């Protein structure tokens, strides 16, 4: 077997491999002979199908399969021989026809970059620290009460928190919405469902009240005919309802699967859930911090185009409805950030390799248990992960990234950043 390597770009490699055509012919002959012993064809007794008939019926297929297998095995040999590390399956090109007794093919792929010596000691890392307090549990319980509130009709004027059902029509110049009659809608005042000017127009109103008021629509309003304009809006208040929050009692806590109806048990479960979410978010922020600092420290690391483009495609698609493909312009816009993310991921992988960090199996089991605990049937989730290599690999990668982030933080110039639960979970500007 003859192998030559050509550099095509910083990380691109083109392997040209030649092997004796005799190897292919030998494999084809062996497979044809094997088929002659096993294939069943109408009109022939088993094992008695003439070789020329098998060649006529299956020759092209057998040759294609044998060639594919030979390319696969010789390519593995060539890659090992040249000490190359492809990042993905190569693109292979061949005629499959022998020339001067040899069959040649080319395999084009990108390889992992050469890593510099990674010094994390000079990185300045802020490691977030936070804990769940009783006030955080109280807030969460209030949120749960609000989510399960009912509404009772009232005759008083509407105020913040009330549900108001109303009918309306908006006119801006010659445009009217709806074209005829009134449109019916409803919203909880102050919930953010409506824009502020509309909320204000509906506050202090009583059921049966009619009014006409100028309302300034925001520039990003969904109806472009009204967006950024002041419209004359006709309102008819249909009804006003005030919220009625459920009491935190046995019936309430049983809604959340607390079998004994105990409020103490309920608070423990709320705390456990908040602590799990907090732990995951704190780790995500630490990983983001480490990735940002690593990518910033090694901005000139060569990044495989294939990986950067795939990441950009994923980032761009993440802003679209599921199944919708991003435009080339969206992918191009996401590419600089994608390169940064891939740079960080490559550096973290190299840190794990260089420092011989091994996957913490106990930690993996704990994370799987934590994920499964958020489902009604956790044992089925664990079974799903254990039965799906791709799913399990994703989880292992996530645990390994956590370990690397912590290792970097432990070996860098790290300062603890004390934060509240809300500051971690709902950062300003997020």
JOVENCOR-V649583 format. One record per backbone hydrogen bond with DSSP energy under -1.0 kcal/mol. NH is the residue of the N-H (numbers start at 1). CO is the residue of the C=O. If there is no record, write none. Layout:
# JOVENCOR-V649583
NH | CO
NH | CO
This chain:
# JOVENCOR-V649583
2 | 18
4 | 16
6 | 14
8 | 12
13 | 109
14 | 6
15 | 107
16 | 4
17 | 105
18 | 2
19 | 103
21 | 101
23 | 20
25 | 21
26 | 22
27 | 23
28 | 24
29 | 25
30 | 26
31 | 27
32 | 28
33 | 29
34 | 30
35 | 31
36 | 32
39 | 35
44 | 41
48 | 45
54 | 50
55 | 51
56 | 52
57 | 53
58 | 54
59 | 55
62 | 58
63 | 59
64 | 60
65 | 61
66 | 62
67 | 63
68 | 64
69 | 65
70 | 66
71 | 67
72 | 68
73 | 69
74 | 70
75 | 71
76 | 72
77 | 73
78 | 74
79 | 75
80 | 76
81 | 77
82 | 78
84 | 79
87 | 110
91 | 108
93 | 106
99 | 102
102 | 99
103 | 19
105 | 17
106 | 93
107 | 15
108 | 91
109 | 13
111 | 11
112 | 85
123 | 120
125 | 413
127 | 415
129 | 417
137 | 133
138 | 134
139 | 135
140 | 136
141 | 137
142 | 138
143 | 139
144 | 140
145 | 141
146 | 142
147 | 143
148 | 144
149 | 146
150 | 244
152 | 242
154 | 240
158 | 205
161 | 189
162 | 159
163 | 241
164 | 187
165 | 239
166 | 185
167 | 236
168 | 183
169 | 234
170 | 177
171 | 232
172 | 175
175 | 172
177 | 170
183 | 168
185 | 166
187 | 164
189 | 162
191 | 188
199 | 195
200 | 196
201 | 197
202 | 198
204 | 158
208 | 237
209 | 206
211 | 235
213 | 233
215 | 231
217 | 229
221 | 218
226 | 223
227 | 223
228 | 218
229 | 226
231 | 215
232 | 171
233 | 213
234 | 169
235 | 211
236 | 167
237 | 209
238 | 165
239 | 165
241 | 163
242 | 152
244 | 150
249 | 247
253 | 249
254 | 250
255 | 252
256 | 253
257 | 254
258 | 253
259 | 257
261 | 258
266 | 262
267 | 263
268 | 264
269 | 265
270 | 266
271 | 267
272 | 268
273 | 269
274 | 270
275 | 271
276 | 272
277 | 273
278 | 274
279 | 275
280 | 276
281 | 277
282 | 278
283 | 279
284 | 280
285 | 281
286 | 282
287 | 283
288 | 284
289 | 285
290 | 286
291 | 287
292 | 288
293 | 289
294 | 290
295 | 291
296 | 292
297 | 293
298 | 294
301 | 298
308 | 304
309 | 305
310 | 306
311 | 307
312 | 308
313 | 309
314 | 310
315 | 311
316 | 312
317 | 313
318 | 314
319 | 316
320 | 317
324 | 321
331 | 327
332 | 328
333 | 329
334 | 330
338 | 334
339 | 335
340 | 336
341 | 337
342 | 338
343 | 339
344 | 340
345 | 341
346 | 342
347 | 343
348 | 344
349 | 345
350 | 346
351 | 347
352 | 348
353 | 349
354 | 350
355 | 351
356 | 353
357 | 352
364 | 360
365 | 361
366 | 362
367 | 363
368 | 364
369 | 365
370 | 366
371 | 367
372 | 368
373 | 369
374 | 371
375 | 372
380 | 377
381 | 377
382 | 378
383 | 379
384 | 380
385 | 381
386 | 382
387 | 383
388 | 385
392 | 388
393 | 389
394 | 390
395 | 391
396 | 392
397 | 393
398 | 394
399 | 395
400 | 396
401 | 397
402 | 398
403 | 399
404 | 400
405 | 401
406 | 402
407 | 403
408 | 404
409 | 405
410 | 406
411 | 407
413 | 123
414 | 412
415 | 125
417 | 127
419 | 129
424 | 420
425 | 421
426 | 422
430 | 427
